[in-house]
């Protein structure tokens, strides 16, 4: 390979980059990149019908593979087996099950999904931690030993299917509320504490031979405190974090991939220069780079600004991933994608993750005199029908149930106890059904939240699908709370009502090990 071809092997492009430069045949003739990103979600088309975002059809992926001179390393955040019904987007369920078998099956499903779509390398799992109640991403716990136990099995499940796994988001999300998709973020832990938590979990993943680590647009100033241009360097650009900490101190021998090189967390206005700096810092694979950056990296290597050893290191790590995947494909060392297995295993994981967080007055299981039930829809995710699905399931069981969103009909700015009393006197049970991804983003009407505290606690049940901090921060005084730990679906709501009636046990455990909930 020429120097330019070697450099392009580190590039993982989107279909937008391909179509911006003439389409698959013209692009791969001129730019023999090493990888391509695959997704079918949020398709963006131009006026000529060309895919101009990060998403493309499976047919377009096949066209790119055929046009490439070399075998492309195809990566994805998420894909599904065709026909799969239960979708593995309820990661907290995994932590709440506290089951290594469930964790392995979760990883196995991910591997099956990738193989069903011809994807070699998945940008998962996320092993971030819950240290902040307003963290912007999903996590399963704040206990590093629990996280390590669960995700070692997830890694094993993925890679037993011959798919390269990626642990992310290094150096770790979860200590602040700043979303690195929008702005540079921080991990604020002192370094000794970081080593005992995030550092510990990453080393555990390396013992499981995780093939890749994703660095992200998060700083760790307790290790790299060179404040320049208005911020501490995020891992994407930091030689100290990517090379000295991740590769040398922690001993990671696999391939380092950047988070997407278009996010608000790293955009300074010159994405070409940023891409060059990310490679120089130690990234082996560049995710969503501008293709023009290849020429600048070549200039930097020829001038000596970037040593040739940096490129050789990247290529050797990429080759390990390719060898792992090629060996699996050659020997068919994986199971065929199986919708039946995936749906059954996912429902089992979600059911085992349902946690009876508090039952301090023995409201559950429901008693025979509980006949009339009000479900208060306190969800704030567009299109969320969980309150209505819960109501329908209760009706199937013979309960007189109804849903209300605007629980009062008084044009005032205050909810009075007398108004709440006028409503609750007609019901044996009031269920507040909540679903907000992040505690800071719960955007239901203020009066609805206010009113929730005025209902009689002896006949009030909180059912929460979203942030695990809701119970502690919004409902510290409520004696009966169910933490679902999953995205609501009709299937899981059926399992919920089984447990409310005492037909099956609550098996889930609290995902927050060190917080009082």
C-alpha positions in Angstrom: 0.0 0.0 0.0 1.1 3.6 -0.6 1.3 6.0 2.4 -2.0 7.6 1.4 -3.7 4.2 1.2 -2.4 3.3 4.6 -3.7 6.5 6.1 -7.2 6.0 4.5 -7.4 2.6 6.1 -7.9 4.5 9.4 -11.0 6.3 8.0 -14.5 5.2 8.8 -16.9 7.2 6.6 -20.6 7.8 6.3 -22.7 7.4 3.2 -22.8 11.2 3.1 -19.1 11.4 2.5 -19.4 8.7 -0.2 -22.3 10.4 -2.0 -20.7 13.9 -1.6 -17.8 12.6 -3.6 -19.6 11.0 -6.6 -21.2 7.9 -5.2 -19.7 4.5 -4.3 -17.9 3.6 -7.5 -16.2 7.0 -7.9 -15.5 7.4 -4.2 -13.9 4.1 -3.5 -11.8 4.3 -6.6 -10.3 7.5 -5.3 -10.5 7.0 -1.6 -9.9 3.3 -0.5 -11.0 3.9 3.1 -10.9 1.1 5.7 -14.4 1.3 7.1 -18.0 2.6 6.7 -20.7 3.3 9.2 -24.1 1.7 8.8 -27.5 2.7 10.1 -31.0 2.7 8.7 -32.4 5.1 11.3 -33.2 8.8 10.5 -32.6 8.6 6.8 -31.7 11.9 5.2 -32.2 12.3 1.4 -31.4 15.2 -0.8 -33.6 16.4 -3.7 -32.1 13.7 -6.0 -32.9 11.0 -3.5 -29.3 10.4 -2.5 -28.6 9.4 1.1 -26.8 12.5 2.7 -26.8 11.7 6.4 -25.3 8.9 8.4 -28.1 6.4 7.5 -28.3 4.3 4.4 -30.3 1.3 3.1 -28.9 -2.2 3.2 -28.8 -2.1 -0.6 -26.5 0.9 -0.4 -24.2 -0.8 2.0 -23.9 -3.8 -0.4 -23.1 -1.4 -3.2 -20.4 0.2 -1.1 -18.9 -3.2 -0.3 -18.9 -4.1 -4.0 -17.3 -0.9 -5.0 -14.5 -1.0 -2.4 -11.1 -2.4 -3.5 -10.6 -3.7 0.0 -12.9 -5.5 2.4 -14.6 -2.7 4.4 -14.8 -2.9 8.1 -18.5 -2.1 8.6 -19.5 -0.7 12.0 -22.8 0.2 13.5 -24.3 1.5 16.8 -27.4 -0.6 16.5 -29.1 -2.9 14.0 -31.9 -5.4 14.4 -32.6 -8.9 13.2 -35.3 -8.6 10.5 -38.5 -9.5 12.2 -37.3 -8.9 15.8 -40.0 -7.5 18.0 -38.4 -6.9 21.4 -35.6 -4.3 20.9 -32.6 -4.2 23.1 -32.8 -0.5 24.1 -33.4 -1.1 27.8 -29.9 -1.3 29.1 -30.8 -0.6 32.7 -32.8 -3.9 32.8 -29.5 -5.6 32.3 -28.0 -4.1 35.4 -31.2 -4.7 37.5 -31.3 -8.4 36.7 -27.8 -8.8 38.2 -27.5 -11.9 36.1 -24.4 -13.0 34.2 -26.5 -15.3 32.0 -28.8 -12.4 31.0 -25.8 -10.2 30.3 -24.2 -12.9 28.1 -27.5 -13.3 26.2 -27.8 -9.5 25.8 -24.4 -9.5 24.1 -25.2 -12.6 22.0 -28.3 -10.8 20.7 -26.2 -7.8 19.7 -23.8 -10.1 17.9 -26.7 -11.8 16.1 -28.1 -8.5 15.0 -24.8 -7.4 13.5 -24.3 -10.7 11.7 -27.8 -10.5 10.2 -26.8 -7.1 8.6 -23.3 -7.9 7.6 -21.8 -5.6 10.3 -18.3 -6.5 11.5 -17.9 -4.2 14.5 -20.5 -2.8 16.9 -19.9 0.5 18.7 -21.2 -1.0 21.9 -21.5 -1.5 24.9 -21.5 1.7 26.8 -20.0 1.1 30.2 -20.6 4.6 31.7 -21.6 5.1 35.3 -24.4 6.9 37.2 -22.7 9.4 39.4 -24.8 12.4 38.5 -28.7 12.4 38.6 -28.7 14.6 35.5 -26.2 12.5 33.4 -27.3 12.7 29.7 -26.8 9.0 28.8 -27.9 5.6 29.9 -26.0 3.6 32.5 -26.7 0.6 34.7 -25.1 1.4 38.0 -22.6 3.4 40.0 -20.8 0.3 41.3 -17.7 -0.5 39.2 -17.6 -4.2 40.3 -21.2 -4.6 39.2 -20.6 -2.9 35.9 -17.5 -5.0 35.3 -19.3 -8.3 36.1 -22.2 -7.4 33.7 -20.2 -6.0 30.8 -17.5 -8.7 30.8 -20.4 -11.0 29.9 -21.8 -8.7 27.3 -18.4 -8.4 25.6 -18.1 -12.2 25.7 -21.6 -12.6 24.2 -20.9 -10.2 21.4 -17.5 -11.5 20.5 -18.5 -15.1 20.7 -20.6 -14.3 17.7 -17.4 -13.1 15.9 -18.3 -9.4 16.1 -15.8 -6.9 17.4 -17.1 -5.1 20.5 -16.4 -1.5 21.5 -16.4 -0.2 25.1 -17.3 3.5 25.4 -17.2 6.4 26.2 -13.6 6.8 27.4 -12.7 8.5 29.8 -16.3 8.1 31.1 -19.6 9.8 31.1 -21.7 10.2 34.2 -20.2 12.8 36.5 -21.8 15.9 35.0 -24.9 16.9 33.0 -23.1 18.1 29.9 -23.9 16.0 26.9 -20.7 15.7 24.7 -23.0 15.6 21.6 -23.6 19.3 22.3 -20.5 20.7 24.0 -17.2 19.5 25.5 -17.9 17.6 28.6 -15.9 16.6 31.7 -15.2 13.7 34.0 -14.7 15.5 37.3 -13.3 12.7 39.5 -9.9 13.0 41.2 -7.6 10.6 39.4 -7.2 8.1 42.2 -11.0 7.8 42.3 -11.2 7.6 38.5 -8.7 4.7 38.6 -10.8 2.9 41.2 -14.1 3.3 39.1 -13.8 4.0 35.4 -10.2 2.8 35.2 -11.1 -0.4 37.0 -14.0 -1.2 34.6 -11.9 -0.5 31.5 -9.2 -2.8 32.7 -11.8 -5.5 33.3 -13.0 -5.1 29.7 -9.5 -5.5 28.4 -9.1 -8.7 30.3 -12.1 -9.9 28.3 -10.3 -8.9 25.1 -12.6 -6.1 24.0 -11.4 -5.3 20.5 -12.0 -1.6 20.5 -12.4 1.4 22.8 -14.2 4.6 21.8 -12.8 7.9 23.1 -15.2 10.7 23.3 -15.3 14.5 23.7 -14.9 14.4 27.5 -12.0 15.8 29.5 -10.3 14.3 32.5 -8.4 17.3 33.9 -7.2 15.3 36.9 -4.9 13.5 34.4 -4.6 16.1 31.5 -4.8 19.7 32.8 -3.3 21.6 29.9 -5.9 24.4 29.7 -5.8 25.9 26.2 -8.2 27.7 23.9 -10.8 28.0 26.6 -11.1 24.4 27.6 -9.3 21.3 28.9 -8.4 18.9 26.1 -11.1 16.2 25.6 -9.9 12.7 25.0 -10.5 13.0 21.3 -7.5 15.4 21.0 -5.5 14.5 24.1 -2.3 12.5 23.6 -2.1 12.1 27.4 -5.6 10.5 27.7 -5.6 8.4 24.5 -2.0 7.3 24.4 -0.4 7.7 27.8 -3.5 6.7 29.9 -5.5 4.4 27.7 -2.8 2.6 25.7 0.2 2.8 28.1 -1.0 3.1 31.7 -4.1 0.9 31.3 -2.4 -1.3 28.7 -5.1 -1.4 26.0 -3.8 -3.3 23.0 -6.8 -3.1 20.7 -8.0 -0.3 18.3 -9.0 3.1 19.6 -11.9 4.8 17.6 -13.0 8.3 18.1 -16.5 9.3 18.7 -18.1 11.0 15.7 -16.0 13.9 14.5 -18.9 16.2 13.9 -20.3 16.5 17.4 -20.6 19.8 19.3 -18.3 18.5 21.9 -15.2 18.8 19.7 -16.2 21.2 16.9 -13.8 24.2 16.9 -14.6 25.3 13.3 -11.9 23.3 11.5 -12.9 19.7 11.3 -9.9 18.8 9.1 -7.4 20.1 11.7 -9.4 18.3 14.4 -9.2 15.0 12.6 -5.4 15.4 12.2 -5.1 16.1 15.9 -7.2 13.1 16.9 -5.0 10.8 14.8 -1.9 12.4 16.2 -3.2 12.0 19.8 -3.5 8.2 19.3 -6.8 7.4 17.6 -6.4 4.4 15.3 -9.8 4.7 13.6 -11.4 8.1 12.8 -15.2 8.0 12.9 -17.0 10.3 10.4 -13.9 12.3 9.3 -13.8 14.7 6.3 -12.0 12.8 3.5 -9.8 15.9 2.9 -8.1 15.2 6.2 -6.2 12.3 4.7 -4.0 14.7 2.7 -3.2 16.7 5.8 -2.2 13.6 7.8 0.0 12.6 4.9 1.7 16.0 5.0 2.2 15.8 8.7 3.8 12.4 8.5 6.1 13.5 5.7 7.1 16.6 7.6 7.8 14.6 10.7 5.1 16.4 12.7 3.4 12.9 13.1 5.9 10.1 13.4 5.5 7.1 11.0 5.3 4.9 14.1 1.9 6.5 14.9 0.5 5.2 11.6 2.2 1.8 12.0 0.7 1.5 15.5 -2.8 2.3 14.1 -2.5 -0.2 11.3 -1.3 -3.0 13.6 -4.3 -2.5 15.9 -6.8 -2.4 13.0 -5.3 -5.6 11.7 -6.0 -7.3 15.0 -9.7 -6.4 14.5 -9.7 -7.6 10.9 -8.0 -10.9 11.9 -10.5 -11.5 14.6 -13.5 -10.9 12.3 -12.0 -12.9 9.4 -11.3 -15.9 11.6 -15.0 -15.9 12.8 -16.3 -15.6 9.2 -14.0 -18.3 7.8 -15.0 -20.8 10.5 -18.7 -19.7 10.8 -17.9 -19.4 14.5 -21.2 -17.9 15.4 -24.9 -18.7 15.7 -27.4 -17.9 12.9 -29.5 -14.8 13.8 -32.6 -16.0 15.6 -35.6 -13.7 16.2 -37.3 -16.2 18.5 -34.3 -16.4 20.8 -33.8 -12.6 20.7 -37.4 -11.8 21.5 -37.6 -14.3 24.3 -34.3 -13.4 25.9 -35.0 -9.7 25.7 -38.4 -10.0 27.3 -36.9 -12.2 30.0 -34.2 -9.6 30.7 -36.7 -6.8 30.9 -39.1 -8.8 33.2 -36.3 -9.8 35.6 -35.2 -6.1 35.7 -38.5 -4.9 37.1 -37.7 -3.7 40.6 -40.1 -3.1 43.5 -38.1 -0.3 44.9 -40.4 0.4 47.8 -43.4 -1.4 49.2 -43.3 0.1 52.7 -47.0 -0.2 53.5 -47.6 -3.5 51.6 -49.8 -1.9 49.0 -48.7 -4.7 46.7 -49.8 -7.2 45.7 -53.1 -5.5 45.0 -55.9 -6.5 47.4 -59.4 -7.7 46.3 -61.1 -4.5 47.3 -59.0 -2.6 44.7 -61.4 -2.2 41.9 -61.3 1.3 40.5 -57.9 2.6 39.3 -56.8 6.0 37.9 -53.7 6.0 35.8 -52.2 9.5 35.7 -50.2 10.0 32.5 -47.0 11.8 33.7 -44.9 10.8 30.7 -43.1 13.4 28.6 -41.7 11.4 25.6 -43.5 12.1 22.3 -45.6 9.2 21.3 -45.4 7.5 24.6 -48.5 5.3 25.0 -47.5 3.4 28.1 -50.2 4.9 30.3 -52.9 3.8 27.9 -51.2 0.4 27.5 -51.3 0.0 31.3 -54.9 1.0 31.5 -55.9 -1.4 28.8 -54.0 -4.3 30.5 -55.8 -3.5 33.8 -59.2 -3.5 32.0 -58.4 -6.9 30.6 -57.9 -8.1 34.2 -61.3 -6.8 35.2 -60.3 -3.5 36.8 -62.3 -0.4 36.2 -59.5 1.7 34.9 -59.1 5.1 33.2 -56.3 7.5 32.1 -56.1 11.2 32.9 -53.5 13.7 31.9 -55.1 17.0 33.0 -56.2 15.7 36.4 -57.8 19.0 37.4 -60.1 21.4 35.5 -59.5 24.7 37.3 -57.9 27.6 35.5 -55.7 28.6 38.4 -51.9 28.6 38.9 -52.1 26.5 42.0 -53.4 23.0 42.7 -55.2 22.8 46.0 -55.6 19.8 48.3 -59.4 20.1 48.0 -59.2 19.7 44.2 -57.0 16.6 44.6 -59.4 15.1 47.2 -62.3 15.6 44.9 -60.6 13.4 42.3 -59.0 10.7 44.5 -62.2 9.9 46.5 -63.5 8.0 43.4 -60.6 5.6 43.1 -59.1 2.8 45.1 -55.7 3.2 43.5 -53.9 6.1 41.7 -50.9 5.1 39.5 -48.6 7.9 38.5 -47.0 6.6 35.3 -43.7 8.3 34.5 -41.2 8.1 31.7 -38.4 10.6 31.3 -35.0 9.7 30.0 -33.1 12.2 32.2 -34.2 13.7 35.5 -33.3 17.2 34.3 -35.6 16.9 31.2 -38.9 15.9 32.9 -41.1 18.4 31.1 -44.7 17.4 32.2 -46.9 20.3 33.4 -45.7 21.7 36.7 -49.1 21.4 38.3 -49.2 17.7 37.4 -46.0 17.2 39.4 -47.2 19.4 42.2 -50.5 17.5 42.4 -48.7 14.1 42.5 -47.4 15.0 46.0 -51.0 15.7 47.3 -52.5 12.3 46.6 -53.1 9.9 49.4 -49.9 7.9 49.8 -51.9 4.9 51.1 -53.4 4.4 47.7 -50.7 5.8 45.4 -48.3 3.9 43.3 -45.4 5.4 41.3 -44.4 3.4 38.2 -41.2 4.8 36.6 -39.5 3.8 33.3 -37.0 6.5 33.1 -34.2 7.9 35.3 -33.4 5.8 38.4 -33.0 9.1 40.4 -36.7 10.0 40.2 -37.6 8.1 43.4 -34.9 9.7 45.4 -35.2 13.2 44.1 -38.9 13.7 43.2 -40.6 11.2 45.4 -38.6 10.7 48.6 -41.7 10.5 50.7 -43.6 7.9 48.7 -43.9 4.4 50.1 -44.7 2.5 47.0 -42.5 2.7 43.9 -41.8 0.4 41.0 -38.7 1.0 38.9 -39.2 -0.6 35.5 -35.7 -0.1 34.1 -36.8 -0.4 30.5 -38.6 1.2 27.6 -42.3 0.5 27.9 -44.0 -2.0 25.6 -47.3 -3.9 25.7 -45.4 -7.1 26.5 -43.5 -5.8 29.5 -46.6 -4.0 30.8 -48.4 -7.3 30.8 -45.5 -8.7 33.0 -45.8 -5.6 35.2 -49.4 -6.2 36.0 -48.7 -9.9 36.7 -46.4 -8.7 39.4 -48.8 -6.0 40.8 -51.3 -8.8 41.2 -48.9 -11.2 42.9 -48.9 -13.7 40.0 -45.1 -13.5 39.8 -42.3 -12.1 41.9 -40.4 -8.8 41.5 -36.8 -10.0 40.8 -35.1 -6.7 39.9 -32.5 -5.0 42.0 -31.8 -1.2 42.4 -29.3 -0.1 39.8 -27.9 2.5 42.2 -25.8 0.7 44.7 -24.5 3.6 46.8 -27.5 6.0 46.7 -30.3 6.1 49.2 -33.5 5.4 47.2 
